[in-house]
Amino acid sequence: MPLSCLRLRLAVPPLLLFLSAGALAQPDAGAKARDAALVDRVTWGATPSELARIRQMGAERYLRAQLHPSAQDALPAEVQQRIDALSISRVSDEAARATQLGMRQKAEKLPPDQKLKAMREARQFSIRRASEVSDRALWRALYSANQLQDQMAWFWMNHFNVDLGKGDAGVFLSQYEDRAIRPHALGKFRDLLSATMRAPAMLIYLDNTRNAAGRINENYARELMELHTLGVDGGYSQADVQELARILTGLGVGQQTEPPKVRPEWRAKVVQEGLFLFNPARHDFGEKQFLGHRIAGTGMPEVDEAARILASNPATARHISRKLAVYFTGDSPPAALVEKMSKTFLATDGDIAATLGTLFDSPEFSASLQKGVFKDPVHYVYSSLRLAYDGMPPIRNPKPGIGMLKQLGQPLNQRLTPDGYPMSQSDWAGSGQMTARFEVASVIAGAPQRFYKEDGDSGPVELPRLPGLLKANAGNGLFAGLSPATREAIEQAKSTRNANIYLLASPEFMRR
């Protein structure tokens, strides 16, 4: 029975399984392969542990649990302890920003040569915090039980892209992910959009901190429509860009906890939430005409109204649905699939989980499970680590994995342009990329010590040996589609290490 028999919307009768009750009790090879393909798509990479979970729960319950995850993600205790020990967990972004500003104030009083060094240190303070966000992201990707939510958190971080190197955006990256993106990754798109519009990292990155009445900066307004919502062919005009830029005047970042000094009649219009600041003294209170809507000059309510207009626009529904379809089914998704998803998006007020439910319930998605989707570097590195180290102690040092993403051209939160990293196969399937992936596979399969040795470790860390991954996954459906040539190369490998490298570097493993 095809995957399209799954009904993932709460309003319908009990879900139908694409596997029969007998197949659930004793799955046949085809059912196991379908389960494995499904898990490989909705997670950061299938593992024996995750495949055991879907067999225990059944495909219907498994997908429901991924679409509607528990509020608390249960990470392994050792992983959670390491995340808790990071400075981004112990020191809030607000406190970190105050520290950085203090560093710069002290630097201003130093002689020129010392001042330059001190200013560089203040800059590095931002970069160090951002690097911890990357460490945390890798740990979560490898060990989160809420795999779909974690994938979607990365998807939206890429969609609402911020480059950590722009200004001081890196200082605010931790709260950007954990306050603006992750809580809404499977929720309502309007809530997600509104959260990013209040995010200091976004306002710095797209220059809205420079956008004020009489000194309009259109950068954020343009990208907000072209990339974040309507799409490049979304039917807006240059006049709409200008009007949205006027609406966004006054959105910025506070430099202190005290509210700004403004005229008495504007005091009630100040909005300050952590480091986000709406300063009415910088806002254009004139009337606007935006996408056919008249918007009175009221201050922050204008921003909320603009978010509502954008999030409920049919062009936004199509743009977001198509981008989700590309991510989960591959290049050039059928127009009929995008249309079905768009209808769900509009009917559910932009419910992301419901829109994904329509996607997962479609015959187009079922067909894509058979052909696979080419992995971008993030999927390749995460899936390789998850498979190779499943059953091993949690990795202690995420830095080698983060370095691999840089080596493959997709370092986290470092895409310079606001469009985010591309998802097309042609962007990641070149010969140089394949050579680099073989090198990555060689390290993951042949040098696991790198992921377990920390600063101060002089000798080797005691670890169990990696099993032969093909043999360890025999019969669970994950590698049912290996070509005879790939299988022969692995079986003829002179060592378990080489066999694992060949598997991780195989053409089949490049697809999810």
C-alpha positions as CSV (number, residue, x, y, z in Angstrom):
1,M,0.0,0.0,0.0
2,P,1.6,3.4,-1.0
3,L,2.6,6.0,1.5
4,S,-0.1,8.2,0.1
5,C,-2.6,6.2,2.2
6,L,-1.2,7.9,5.3
7,R,-3.6,10.6,6.5
8,L,-1.6,13.0,8.6
9,R,-4.4,15.5,9.5
10,L,-6.0,15.4,12.9
11,A,-9.5,16.1,11.5
12,V,-9.8,12.8,9.6
13,P,-10.6,9.3,11.0
14,P,-7.9,7.0,12.4
15,L,-4.9,6.9,10.1
16,L,-4.4,4.1,7.6
17,L,-1.0,2.4,7.6
18,F,0.8,1.8,4.3
19,L,1.9,-1.5,6.0
20,S,-0.6,-4.2,6.8
21,A,-0.9,-5.5,10.4
22,G,0.9,-8.6,9.4
23,A,3.8,-6.7,7.8
24,L,4.1,-4.7,11.0
25,A,4.5,-7.9,13.0
26,Q,6.9,-9.4,10.6
27,P,8.0,-6.8,8.1
28,D,8.9,-8.1,4.6
29,A,11.9,-6.8,2.7
30,G,9.8,-4.2,0.8
31,A,8.2,-2.8,3.9
32,K,11.6,-2.5,5.6
33,A,13.0,-0.7,2.7
34,R,10.0,1.7,2.7
35,D,10.4,2.3,6.4
36,A,14.2,3.0,6.0
37,A,13.6,5.4,3.1
38,L,11.0,7.3,5.1
39,V,13.2,7.5,8.2
40,D,16.2,8.6,6.0
41,R,14.1,11.5,4.6
42,V,12.4,12.9,7.8
43,T,15.5,12.6,10.0
44,W,19.1,13.7,9.6
45,G,19.9,10.1,8.5
46,A,18.6,6.6,9.3
47,T,20.3,4.5,12.0
48,P,19.6,1.0,13.3
49,S,18.2,2.7,16.5
50,E,15.8,4.9,14.5
51,L,14.7,2.0,12.3
52,A,14.0,0.0,15.4
53,R,11.8,2.9,16.6
54,I,9.7,3.1,13.5
55,R,9.2,-0.7,13.6
56,Q,8.0,-0.5,17.2
57,M,5.7,2.5,16.6
58,G,4.5,1.9,13.0
59,A,4.9,4.4,10.2
60,E,1.7,6.4,11.2
61,R,2.6,7.0,14.8
62,Y,6.2,7.6,14.0
63,L,5.3,10.4,11.5
64,R,2.8,11.9,13.9
65,A,5.4,12.0,16.7
66,Q,7.9,13.7,14.3
67,L,5.3,16.3,13.1
68,H,4.0,17.0,16.6
69,P,7.1,16.5,18.9
70,S,7.1,16.7,22.6
71,A,8.0,20.2,24.0
72,Q,11.2,18.8,25.7
73,D,13.7,17.1,23.4
74,A,15.4,14.3,25.4
75,L,19.0,14.4,24.5
76,P,21.5,11.9,26.0
77,A,22.5,13.1,29.4
78,E,26.2,13.5,28.4
79,V,25.2,15.5,25.4
80,Q,22.9,17.8,27.4
81,Q,25.6,18.3,30.0
82,R,28.1,19.4,27.3
83,I,25.5,21.8,25.8
84,D,24.7,23.2,29.3
85,A,28.4,23.9,29.8
86,L,28.7,26.1,26.7
87,S,28.8,29.8,27.4
88,I,25.7,30.4,25.2
89,S,23.8,28.2,27.8
90,R,25.3,30.0,30.8
91,V,25.4,33.6,29.7
92,S,22.4,35.2,27.9
93,D,22.9,37.0,24.7
94,E,21.8,40.2,26.5
95,A,24.6,39.8,29.1
96,A,27.1,38.8,26.4
97,R,26.2,42.0,24.4
98,A,26.7,44.1,27.5
99,T,30.1,42.5,28.0
100,Q,31.0,43.2,24.4
101,L,29.9,46.8,24.6
102,G,32.0,47.2,27.7
103,M,35.0,45.8,25.9
104,R,34.7,48.4,23.2
105,Q,34.2,51.2,25.7
106,K,37.4,50.3,27.4
107,A,39.2,50.0,24.0
108,E,38.3,53.5,23.2
109,K,40.4,54.8,26.0
110,L,43.6,52.9,24.9
111,P,46.5,54.0,22.8
112,P,45.9,53.4,19.0
113,D,47.9,50.1,18.8
114,Q,46.3,48.7,21.9
115,K,42.9,49.9,20.9
116,L,43.0,48.0,17.6
117,K,43.9,44.8,19.4
118,A,41.2,45.3,21.9
119,M,38.6,46.0,19.2
120,R,39.6,42.8,17.4
121,E,39.1,40.9,20.7
122,A,35.6,42.3,21.0
123,R,35.0,41.1,17.5
124,Q,36.3,37.6,18.3
125,F,34.0,37.5,21.3
126,S,31.1,37.5,18.8
127,I,32.7,34.8,16.6
128,R,33.4,32.5,19.6
129,R,29.8,32.6,20.7
130,A,28.6,31.9,17.2
131,S,30.9,28.9,17.0
132,E,29.3,27.5,20.1
133,V,25.9,27.7,18.3
134,S,27.4,25.5,15.6
135,D,28.7,23.0,18.2
136,R,25.2,22.8,19.7
137,A,23.6,22.4,16.3
138,L,25.8,19.4,15.5
139,W,25.1,17.7,18.8
140,R,21.3,18.2,18.4
141,A,21.3,16.9,14.8
142,L,23.1,13.7,15.8
143,Y,21.2,12.9,19.0
144,S,17.8,14.7,19.0
145,A,14.8,12.5,19.2
146,N,12.8,15.2,17.5
147,Q,14.6,14.7,14.2
148,L,12.1,16.4,11.9
149,Q,11.9,19.4,14.2
150,D,15.7,19.7,14.2
151,Q,15.8,19.4,10.4
152,M,13.1,22.1,10.1
153,A,15.0,24.4,12.5
154,W,18.0,24.2,10.1
155,F,15.7,24.6,7.1
156,W,14.3,27.9,8.5
157,M,17.7,29.1,9.7
158,N,18.7,28.7,6.0
159,H,15.5,30.2,4.7
160,F,15.8,33.2,7.0
161,N,19.6,33.3,6.5
162,V,21.9,35.3,8.7
163,D,25.6,35.4,8.3
164,L,27.4,35.4,11.6
165,G,30.2,37.5,10.3
166,K,28.0,40.5,9.5
167,G,28.4,43.2,12.2
168,D,27.8,41.7,15.6
169,A,25.1,39.3,14.4
170,G,27.1,36.4,15.9
171,V,26.4,37.6,19.4
172,F,22.7,37.2,18.8
173,L,22.8,33.9,16.9
174,S,22.0,31.7,19.9
175,Q,18.7,33.5,20.7
176,Y,18.0,33.7,17.0
177,E,17.9,29.9,16.7
178,D,16.3,29.2,20.1
179,R,13.8,32.0,20.4
180,A,12.9,33.0,16.8
181,I,13.4,29.8,14.8
182,R,13.2,26.5,16.7
183,P,10.0,27.1,18.7
184,H,8.1,27.8,15.5
185,A,9.8,25.3,13.2
186,L,6.6,23.2,12.9
187,G,4.2,25.9,14.0
188,K,2.4,28.8,12.3
189,F,4.4,30.5,9.6
190,R,3.1,33.9,10.7
191,D,4.5,33.4,14.2
192,L,7.9,32.3,12.7
193,L,7.9,35.3,10.4
194,S,7.1,37.8,13.2
195,A,9.8,36.3,15.4
196,T,12.4,36.8,12.7
197,M,11.2,40.4,12.2
198,R,12.0,41.0,15.9
199,A,15.3,39.2,15.9
200,P,18.4,41.4,16.5
201,A,20.5,39.1,14.3
202,M,18.2,39.6,11.3
203,L,17.8,43.3,11.8
204,I,21.6,43.7,11.9
205,Y,22.3,41.4,9.0
206,L,19.8,43.0,6.6
207,D,20.6,46.6,7.8
208,N,17.3,47.5,9.3
209,T,19.2,49.0,12.2
210,R,20.0,51.8,9.7
211,N,16.4,52.2,8.6
212,A,14.8,55.3,10.0
213,A,12.4,58.0,9.0
214,G,14.1,60.3,6.5
215,R,16.9,57.8,6.0
216,I,15.1,54.8,4.5
217,N,17.1,51.6,4.0
218,E,15.2,49.2,1.7
219,N,17.4,46.1,2.1
220,Y,15.4,44.2,4.7
221,A,12.1,45.1,3.1
222,R,13.2,43.8,-0.3
223,E,14.5,40.5,1.0
224,L,11.6,40.0,3.3
225,M,9.3,39.9,0.2
226,E,11.7,38.3,-2.4
227,L,13.2,35.6,-0.2
228,H,11.2,35.2,3.0
229,T,7.6,35.4,1.9
230,L,6.2,36.2,-1.6
231,G,9.1,35.1,-3.8
232,V,10.7,36.9,-6.7
233,D,7.6,36.5,-8.8
234,G,5.2,37.3,-6.0
235,G,3.5,40.2,-7.6
236,Y,4.9,43.1,-5.6
237,S,6.3,46.3,-6.9
238,Q,9.1,48.7,-6.1
239,A,6.5,50.9,-4.5
240,D,5.6,48.0,-2.2
241,V,9.3,47.7,-1.2
242,Q,9.4,51.3,-0.4
243,E,6.2,51.2,1.6
244,L,7.3,48.2,3.6
245,A,10.7,49.8,4.3
246,R,8.7,52.8,5.8
247,I,6.7,50.3,7.9
248,L,9.9,48.8,9.2
249,T,11.5,52.1,10.3
250,G,12.4,52.1,13.9
251,L,13.0,48.3,14.2
252,G,16.4,47.8,15.6
253,V,18.6,46.7,18.5
254,G,18.8,48.3,21.9
255,Q,22.2,49.1,23.3
256,Q,21.0,49.1,26.9
257,T,18.2,47.8,29.1
258,E,16.7,51.2,29.8
259,P,14.2,52.4,27.2
260,P,15.3,55.2,24.9
261,K,14.4,58.8,25.7
262,V,11.6,59.9,23.4
263,R,8.9,62.6,23.4
264,P,6.2,62.1,26.1
265,E,3.6,61.2,23.5
266,W,5.8,58.4,22.1
267,R,6.7,56.7,25.3
268,A,3.8,54.2,25.2
269,K,4.8,53.3,21.7
270,V,8.3,52.1,22.6
271,V,8.5,48.3,22.4
272,Q,11.5,46.6,24.1
273,E,11.8,42.8,24.3
274,G,15.3,41.8,25.4
275,L,17.6,43.4,22.9
276,F,14.9,44.0,20.3
277,L,13.8,47.7,20.2
278,F,11.1,49.5,18.4
279,N,12.0,53.2,18.7
280,P,9.1,55.4,17.7
281,A,11.5,58.4,17.3
282,R,13.0,56.6,14.3
283,H,9.6,55.5,12.8
284,D,7.8,57.0,9.8
285,F,4.3,57.5,11.1
286,G,2.8,58.5,7.7
287,E,0.1,56.5,6.1
288,K,1.2,53.6,3.8
289,Q,-0.3,51.7,0.9
290,F,1.2,48.2,1.0
291,L,0.1,45.4,-1.3
292,G,-3.3,47.0,-1.8
293,H,-3.8,47.6,1.9
294,R,-4.1,50.9,3.6
295,I,-2.0,51.0,6.8
296,A,-2.3,53.9,9.2
297,G,0.8,55.2,11.0
298,T,0.4,53.5,14.4
299,G,3.9,52.3,15.1
300,M,4.6,48.6,16.0
301,P,1.1,47.5,15.0
302,E,2.0,48.3,11.4
303,V,4.8,45.7,11.5
304,D,2.4,43.1,12.8
305,E,-0.2,44.0,10.1
306,A,2.5,43.7,7.4
307,A,3.5,40.3,8.8
308,R,-0.2,39.2,8.6
309,I,-0.6,40.4,5.1
310,L,2.6,38.7,3.9
311,A,2.0,35.4,5.7
312,S,-1.6,35.0,4.4
313,N,-0.8,35.9,0.7
314,P,-1.3,33.1,-1.8
315,A,2.1,33.9,-3.3
316,T,3.7,33.2,0.1
317,A,1.9,29.9,0.3
318,R,3.2,28.9,-3.1
319,H,6.8,30.1,-2.4
320,I,7.0,28.3,0.9
321,S,5.3,25.2,-0.3
322,R,7.6,24.9,-3.3
323,K,10.7,25.4,-1.2
324,L,9.5,22.7,1.2
325,A,8.7,20.4,-1.7
326,V,12.2,20.9,-3.1
327,Y,13.8,20.1,0.3
328,F,11.8,16.9,0.8
329,T,11.3,15.6,-2.7
330,G,14.1,17.0,-4.8
331,D,14.6,19.4,-7.7
332,S,11.6,20.5,-9.8
333,P,8.7,19.2,-7.7
334,P,5.4,18.7,-9.6
335,A,3.2,21.7,-9.8
336,A,0.2,19.6,-8.5
337,L,2.1,18.8,-5.3
338,V,3.0,22.5,-4.7
339,E,-0.7,23.4,-5.3
340,K,-2.0,20.9,-2.8
341,M,0.5,22.1,-0.2
342,S,-0.4,25.7,-0.9
343,K,-4.1,25.0,-0.3
344,T,-3.3,23.4,3.0
345,F,-1.0,26.3,4.0
346,L,-3.8,28.8,3.3
347,A,-6.6,26.7,4.8
348,T,-4.7,26.2,8.1
349,D,-3.4,29.8,8.5
350,G,0.1,28.8,7.5
351,D,0.4,25.6,9.7
352,I,3.8,24.2,8.8
353,A,3.1,20.7,10.2
354,A,-0.2,20.5,8.4
355,T,1.5,21.6,5.1
356,L,4.2,18.9,5.6
357,G,1.4,16.4,6.4
358,T,0.0,17.1,2.9
359,L,3.4,16.6,1.4
360,F,4.1,13.3,3.2
361,D,0.6,12.1,2.3
362,S,1.2,12.6,-1.4
363,P,2.0,10.1,-4.1
364,E,4.7,12.5,-5.3
365,F,6.5,12.1,-1.9
366,S,6.0,8.3,-2.0
367,A,7.6,8.3,-5.5
368,S,10.5,10.4,-4.3
369,L,11.4,7.8,-1.7
370,Q,12.3,5.4,-4.4
371,K,14.6,7.7,-6.3
372,G,16.0,9.6,-3.3
373,V,17.1,13.3,-2.9
374,F,20.7,14.3,-3.3
375,K,22.3,15.3,0.0
376,D,23.7,18.7,0.5
377,P,26.8,18.8,2.7
378,V,24.9,19.2,6.0
379,H,22.8,16.1,5.3
380,Y,25.9,14.2,4.1
381,V,28.0,14.9,7.2
382,Y,25.2,14.5,9.7
383,S,23.9,11.2,8.2
384,S,27.5,9.8,8.0
385,L,28.1,10.5,11.7
386,R,24.7,9.3,12.8
387,L,25.1,6.0,10.9
388,A,28.8,5.3,11.8
389,Y,28.6,6.2,15.5
390,D,25.1,4.8,16.3
391,G,25.6,2.7,19.4
392,M,28.9,4.4,20.2
393,P,29.3,6.8,23.1
394,P,28.1,10.4,22.2
395,I,30.9,12.3,20.5
396,R,32.7,14.7,22.7
397,N,34.3,17.1,20.2
398,P,32.0,18.5,17.5
399,K,34.7,20.6,15.9
400,P,35.9,18.1,13.3
401,G,32.3,17.8,12.1
402,I,31.9,21.5,11.9
403,G,35.2,21.7,10.0
404,M,33.9,19.1,7.5
405,L,31.0,21.3,6.7
406,K,33.4,24.1,5.9
407,Q,35.5,21.8,3.8
408,L,32.5,20.8,1.8
409,G,31.4,24.4,1.3
410,Q,28.5,24.7,3.7
411,P,29.7,26.1,7.0
412,L,26.8,26.7,9.4
413,N,25.5,30.3,9.5
414,Q,28.2,31.6,7.1
415,R,26.3,32.0,3.9
416,L,27.2,35.6,2.9
417,T,24.1,36.3,0.8
418,P,20.6,36.3,2.2
419,D,19.3,33.6,-0.1
420,G,20.7,30.8,2.0
421,Y,22.5,27.7,0.8
422,P,21.0,26.2,-2.4
423,M,19.4,22.8,-2.3
424,S,19.7,21.7,-6.0
425,Q,21.7,18.6,-6.8
426,S,23.8,20.5,-9.4
427,D,25.1,22.8,-6.6
428,W,26.6,19.9,-4.7
429,A,27.4,17.1,-7.1
430,G,30.6,18.3,-8.8
431,S,33.8,16.1,-9.0
432,G,35.6,18.3,-6.4
433,Q,32.7,17.8,-3.9
434,M,32.8,14.1,-4.4
435,T,36.5,14.0,-3.8
436,A,36.1,16.0,-0.6
437,R,33.3,13.7,0.5
438,F,35.6,10.7,0.1
439,E,38.1,12.4,2.4
440,V,35.3,13.1,4.9
441,A,34.2,9.5,4.8
442,S,37.8,8.4,5.4
443,V,38.0,10.4,8.6
444,I,34.6,9.4,9.9
445,A,35.2,5.7,9.2
446,G,38.9,5.6,9.9
447,A,39.7,8.2,12.6
448,P,36.9,8.3,15.1
449,Q,39.4,9.4,17.8
450,R,39.1,12.9,16.4
451,F,35.5,13.2,17.6
452,Y,36.3,11.9,21.1
453,K,39.6,13.7,21.9
454,E,39.3,17.0,23.6
455,D,41.8,19.7,24.5
456,G,44.2,18.2,27.0
457,D,43.8,14.6,25.9
458,S,47.3,13.4,25.2
459,G,46.7,9.7,24.5
460,P,44.0,7.8,22.6
461,V,40.5,7.6,24.0
462,E,39.3,4.0,24.6
463,L,36.5,3.3,22.1
464,P,34.8,0.2,20.8
465,R,35.6,-0.6,17.2
466,L,33.3,0.5,14.5
467,P,31.4,-2.5,13.1
468,G,31.1,-3.2,9.4
469,L,28.3,-0.9,8.6
470,L,26.9,-2.9,5.7
471,K,26.8,-6.1,7.7
472,A,25.5,-4.3,10.8
473,N,22.5,-3.0,8.7
474,A,21.9,-6.2,6.8
475,G,18.2,-7.0,6.6
476,N,16.9,-3.7,8.0
477,G,16.1,-2.3,4.5
478,L,18.5,0.7,4.7
479,F,20.9,-0.6,2.0
480,A,18.4,-2.7,0.0
481,G,19.0,-0.6,-3.0
482,L,22.8,-0.9,-3.2
483,S,23.9,-1.6,-6.8
484,P,25.8,-4.9,-7.4
485,A,28.9,-2.8,-8.2
486,T,28.8,-1.0,-4.9
487,R,28.1,-4.1,-2.9
488,E,30.9,-6.0,-4.6
489,A,33.4,-3.1,-3.9
490,I,32.4,-3.1,-0.2
491,E,32.6,-6.9,0.1
492,Q,36.0,-7.0,-1.5
493,A,37.5,-4.3,0.7
494,K,40.7,-5.4,2.5
495,S,39.5,-4.1,5.9
496,T,36.4,-3.1,7.8
497,R,37.7,0.4,7.8
498,N,37.9,0.5,4.0
499,A,34.5,-1.2,3.6
500,N,32.9,1.5,5.7
501,I,34.7,4.3,3.7
502,Y,33.4,2.8,0.5
503,L,29.9,2.6,1.9
504,L,29.9,6.2,3.1
505,A,31.4,7.4,-0.2
506,S,29.1,5.3,-2.4
507,P,26.7,6.9,-4.9
508,E,23.8,5.4,-3.0
509,F,24.7,7.0,0.3
510,M,24.8,10.4,-1.5
511,R,21.0,10.3,-1.6
512,R,18.5,10.4,1.2
